Amino acid sequence: MTLAVAVLVAGSVALVGWRLGWLTLPAAVAALGVGAAVLWGGGWPGLVLLGTFFATGSLLSHGPTARPRTALQVAANGWTAAAGGLLMQAVPTAGWAVLAGGLAAAQADTWATEFGMRARATPVLLTTGRPVAPGTSGGVTWLGVAAGVAGAGLIATLAALPGRRPADAAWVAMAGIGGMLADSLLGATVQARYACRRCGMLIETRHHQPCDARADHRSGLPWMTNDTVNLLGSGVGAALAVVARVAV
């Protein structure tokens, strides 16, 4: 696929996402860049993977209080897909592994988070097993983990369809699950947490919007935001996919 066609198709999809309220305008621009890179190198099979991740994630998170995704969120979840698409221009096998593994990890984490928030069971911290409030980074439920595995499996199945070996599905799925677990581990150990000055609730940002109040740093690394954790989790998935592809 030519770069011009890739930009045109990716731009059309990003425009739809913006008009539906799923993306902010800067996020739509970021989605254009990610989509164009994926299409240019990965062609239509790459777009199927990226489109599946974007569509399912947007539908799961869409609700009356849902906010459009930001450019940082798009970049954190899609950078490996873009890097993989560009790499496919020179090294197709490694590029496809980066693209598929990174998206499998991003989808696994997204599905685990969205379904985990709907679970009736109380989440527990991955590192200690201690009960935590729903939505706490590093908190897991059996429903969330099962959904994450299913999300990685869906990307893995689609990644193996374009004439690739059936074994490819297995290593993409394992890479996605590994990236999801790395994301939860980082969230439980080093992600920054803040306490709202008004209500005392522990949150992940410096400002608590429901209280319209600032929050003070309590634990974790100040620069380790949720977007940073997602970026690293996707990177782990991409790296595991490359290693597994070479080993298999």
C-alpha positions in Angstrom: 0.0 0.0 0.0 1.3 3.4 -0.9 1.9 6.0 1.9 -0.7 8.4 0.3 -3.5 5.7 0.4 -2.5 4.8 4.0 -2.8 8.4 5.1 -6.1 8.8 3.4 -7.7 5.7 4.9 -6.2 6.3 8.4 -7.4 9.9 8.3 -10.9 8.9 7.4 -11.0 6.4 10.3 -9.6 9.0 12.7 -12.2 11.6 11.6 -15.0 9.1 12.3 -13.6 8.5 15.8 -13.4 12.2 16.4 -17.0 12.8 15.2 -18.3 10.0 17.3 -16.7 11.6 20.4 -14.3 8.7 21.0 -11.2 10.9 20.3 -10.2 14.5 21.1 -8.9 16.4 18.1 -5.2 16.0 19.1 -6.0 12.3 19.6 -7.4 12.0 16.1 -4.2 13.5 14.7 -2.2 10.9 16.7 -4.5 8.2 15.5 -3.9 9.3 11.9 -0.1 8.9 12.4 -0.5 5.5 14.1 -3.0 4.2 11.5 -0.9 5.5 8.5 2.2 3.7 9.8 0.3 0.5 10.4 -1.4 0.5 7.0 1.8 1.5 5.1 3.8 -1.4 6.5 1.2 -3.9 7.7 -1.4 -3.3 5.0 -5.0 -4.4 5.5 -4.1 -7.2 8.0 -2.4 -4.6 10.2 -5.5 -2.3 9.9 -7.7 -5.2 11.0 -5.7 -5.6 14.2 -5.6 -1.9 14.9 -9.2 -1.5 14.1 -10.2 -4.4 16.3 -8.3 -2.9 19.2 -9.7 0.6 18.7 -13.3 -0.4 18.1 -13.6 -2.9 21.0 -11.8 -0.6 23.4 -14.0 2.4 22.5 -17.2 0.4 22.7 -16.3 -1.1 26.1 -15.3 2.2 27.6 -18.2 4.3 26.0 -20.8 5.4 28.5 -22.6 8.5 29.9 -19.5 9.6 31.8 -16.9 8.4 29.3 -14.4 10.9 28.0 -12.7 10.9 24.6 -9.3 9.4 24.4 -6.4 11.9 24.5 -3.4 12.0 22.2 -1.2 10.6 25.0 -3.5 7.6 25.4 -3.5 6.9 21.7 0.3 7.1 21.6 0.8 5.0 24.7 -1.3 2.2 23.3 -0.5 2.5 19.7 3.2 3.3 19.5 4.3 -0.3 19.1 1.8 -0.8 16.3 3.2 2.3 14.5 6.8 1.1 15.1 6.0 -2.4 13.9 4.4 -1.0 10.7 7.4 1.1 9.9 9.8 -1.8 10.8 7.9 -4.0 8.3 9.2 -1.9 5.5 12.7 -3.3 6.2 12.2 -6.5 8.3 8.7 -7.8 7.8 8.8 -10.7 10.2 10.1 -8.7 13.2 7.9 -5.8 12.3 4.8 -8.0 12.3 5.8 -9.4 15.7 6.2 -5.9 17.2 2.8 -4.8 15.7 0.8 -7.8 16.8 2.5 -8.3 20.1 2.1 -4.7 21.2 -1.6 -4.6 20.2 -2.3 -7.9 21.9 -0.8 -6.5 25.1 -2.8 -3.2 24.8 -6.0 -5.1 24.1 -5.5 -7.5 26.9 -4.9 -4.6 29.4 -7.9 -2.7 28.0 -10.3 -5.6 28.2 -9.0 -6.6 31.7 -9.6 -3.1 33.0 -13.1 -2.6 31.5 -14.4 -6.1 32.5 -12.6 -5.9 35.8 -14.5 -2.7 36.6 -17.7 -4.6 36.0 -16.8 -7.5 38.2 -18.8 -8.1 41.4 -15.7 -9.5 43.2 -13.4 -7.1 45.0 -10.1 -6.6 43.2 -6.9 -7.6 44.9 -3.5 -6.1 44.4 -1.4 -8.3 42.1 1.7 -8.1 44.3 0.1 -8.7 47.8 -3.4 -10.1 47.3 -4.7 -7.2 49.5 -8.2 -6.0 48.6 -8.3 -2.7 46.8 -10.9 -0.3 45.4 -12.2 -1.0 41.9 -10.1 0.9 39.3 -6.9 0.8 41.4 -3.8 0.3 39.3 -2.4 -3.2 39.8 -5.7 -4.5 41.1 -7.0 -7.6 39.4 -10.1 -9.8 39.4 -10.6 -13.2 37.9 -13.1 -11.8 35.4 -10.7 -9.1 34.4 -7.8 -11.5 33.9 -10.1 -13.9 31.9 -11.2 -11.0 29.7 -7.6 -9.9 29.2 -6.7 -13.4 28.1 -9.6 -13.4 25.7 -8.7 -10.0 24.3 -5.1 -11.1 23.6 -6.5 -14.3 22.1 -8.7 -12.4 19.7 -5.8 -10.3 18.4 -3.6 -13.4 18.2 -6.2 -15.3 16.2 -6.6 -12.4 13.7 -2.8 -12.0 13.5 -2.4 -15.6 12.4 -5.1 -15.4 9.6 -3.1 -13.7 6.8 -1.3 -16.9 5.6 0.8 -17.3 8.7 1.5 -20.4 10.7 -1.1 -21.5 13.3 1.7 -21.4 15.9 1.9 -17.7 15.4 -1.4 -17.3 17.3 0.1 -18.9 20.4 3.1 -16.6 20.7 1.1 -13.5 20.0 -1.4 -14.5 22.7 1.4 -15.2 25.2 3.1 -11.9 24.4 -0.2 -10.1 25.0 -0.8 -11.8 28.3 2.8 -11.1 29.4 2.4 -7.4 28.5 -0.9 -7.2 30.5 0.7 -8.7 33.6 3.7 -6.3 33.2 1.3 -3.5 33.1 -0.5 -4.6 36.3 2.9 -5.2 38.0 4.1 -1.7 37.2 0.7 -0.3 38.3 1.0 -2.1 41.6 4.6 -1.1 42.4 5.8 2.1 40.8 2.9 4.0 39.3 2.3 7.3 41.0 -0.5 7.7 43.5 -1.9 10.9 44.9 -4.3 11.7 47.8 -7.1 14.3 47.2 -6.7 17.2 49.6 -10.5 17.5 50.0 -11.7 13.9 50.4 -8.5 11.9 50.9 -9.2 9.4 48.1 -6.1 7.9 46.5 -6.1 8.7 42.8 -3.6 8.5 39.9 -3.6 12.2 38.9 -2.6 15.5 40.6 -6.1 16.8 40.4 -9.3 15.1 41.6 -12.0 16.3 39.3 -15.1 15.2 41.3 -13.8 17.4 44.2 -12.2 20.0 41.9 -9.2 19.8 44.3 -5.5 19.2 44.0 -3.9 16.0 45.2 -0.6 15.4 47.0 1.9 12.7 46.0 1.8 9.7 48.3 3.7 6.8 46.6 5.3 5.6 43.3 7.4 7.6 40.8 5.9 11.0 39.9 6.6 10.5 36.2 5.1 7.0 36.1 1.6 7.9 35.0 -1.1 5.5 33.7 -0.1 6.4 30.2 3.6 5.6 30.9 2.6 2.3 32.4 0.5 1.5 29.3 3.4 2.5 27.0 5.7 0.2 28.8 3.2 -2.7 28.9 2.7 -2.5 25.2 6.5 -2.4 24.8 6.8 -5.6 26.9 4.2 -7.3 24.7 6.1 -6.3 21.5 9.5 -7.5 22.9 8.1 -10.8 24.0 6.5 -11.3 20.6 9.8 -10.7 18.9 11.7 -13.1 21.2 9.0 -15.8 20.9 8.9 -15.5 17.1 12.7 -16.0 16.9 12.5 -19.0 19.3 9.6 -20.6 17.5 
